[in-house]
């Protein structure tokens, strides 16, 4: 179900997840019936969302909430607003969430939501009305012990606040019904930067194990949103890495000596494109992939590393998947043949959902953790998951991705069996 006009999304969403699933399922000799259960979603909701626009017209948007698996706990995953959001993409992302929560060993299943909309076209009031109406239409399947949304592409703490308000107006004040909320509504310290911070913690471990010291190393980041922005800031401030190039949707900027990230963040906060940053040379989005570097971090949308454009030419020591599904399976094989390791999305970018778990736990206990405590627990959780993946990959001679899948599949299958399936 690939929409026309999307050459880089030839194999994303569900098809990416399926082929990678099979490799790992074979590795752990997973029963056929269990493959059947785990390859399909538990529940899918598709809704039409009519929204009153500022000029009085009504526009109707299509939204999805797909719960892939809830054997290990309530379903968990973000909601994205993007024109390309469709059933297959949301299902693929929901499935990834199941493996991500299992790999981190946090007590959640996997879900994802999406609305096919270009949020840049909407005013703030239109965005609020869209969010409220979408929440009304899916709220029957949500709840702190059922399915808990969070931010994803083009959604943020404000959107989560509207979801919380809609949900709470029906069920009474329920902060644990959504994560990634503003701090003043029960959000967790450290949640906003958590995905970027988690990527950095994984890179720190990998750097030590494989001899690519982060201090002074060259990093290229594709995307300057929540993940790319915080990652760039943390890597330069806390790990001494040099961010030599970074991009947003309209282009990129490069500086061999390392970009001034605090300056660039202030520039982007003023809604200016990164390519207009005076502290470097403007580059195109295509050029970004050709820059030689130690670490290449796709931190935006899916399918950007693919056979057609860049898998044969990327010139980095390691790819770190900050985004969900940035590498197509074919590109993944090409990188493997070229000897370029990939740290997979559901390990590298799991910091967000991990701190979502801490936020949920804090809400249920009505007790607030310090930022230091959140970071400490995040580091411990994601490092433990990393070590498990690294050791299994070494022991079985497989990629990090296959090892990560094998661990996650094993955990979800065990929960399914114990619950009687
Ligand atoms: N959207 C994020 C992800 O893809 C976070 C999900 C969450 O916190 O539930 O992992």
Boltz pocket constraint, residues with backbone or C-beta under 6 A from the ligand:
constraints:
  - pocket:
      binder: B
      contacts: [[A, 76], [A, 77], [A, 78], [A, 79], [A, 100], [A, 148], [A, 149], [A, 150], [A, 151], [A, 152], [A, 153], [A, 179], [A, 180], [A, 324], [A, 349], [A, 350], [A, 352], [A, 353], [A, 354], [A, 356]]
      max_distance: 6.0
